């Protein structure tokens, strides 16, 4: 079991056919593409996977599929957020069986923002998960948006918690707060929020980012520039990505899937989750954004 991880870990979307059925072939294409772009690992299922639109059995089946498709070519973090301790344990165990190196679990809303009760939840989960844990601190309404003090208390609740994914804004300030007095068992903090604040997060000591999956090669290039100390290139790549990051903040899964569809990786941009739809103007805007991105770093062609 590998403890330390870092770098670019895109959250994989769940790919559906036009009738809403799961498209495992499309998901396999996305996994292979991300790995070929040089990502350090992948995450599944998370918020960007429409995990709450999947049944428990669908999630477990897809976790097994993702693990078999990754096949050791990168690290795999399983998303084990659920509606109960038992459900999260089942998902974490499925991830352990599929080769995952850690389980990312959002602070459960059904428990509430009580650090003692949350600590008891993660400690109990650690007893049955079979994996080290990552606490996902997502903002309200998706998560609880814990304060820095409460989050630290939760991380201190069990040595099984090794990482935090900090998405409660302002994310950068909260990363600095955690790393100013890190729990002994904490190996590092990841940024999330679609990668929209990645430069600030990395500057403050984040060990990686978990963005969406539409342009993995640009995130990989940005991380390489960061690791080499080329802060100017980090900034250039980030500024080039800003238009698509802002569009993704509005359209979420639909932006990711429409981009992947245009890249020839998937046949349909269908989403089960509700949200804004593209109109003709949005399609035109995405075209302009992708053309300009190609001028910065050519998008890799699908295999």
Order of alpha helices (4+ residues) and beta strands (2+ residues): beta-alpha-beta-alpha-beta-alpha-beta-alpha-beta-alpha-beta-alpha-beta-alpha-beta-alpha-alpha-alpha-alpha
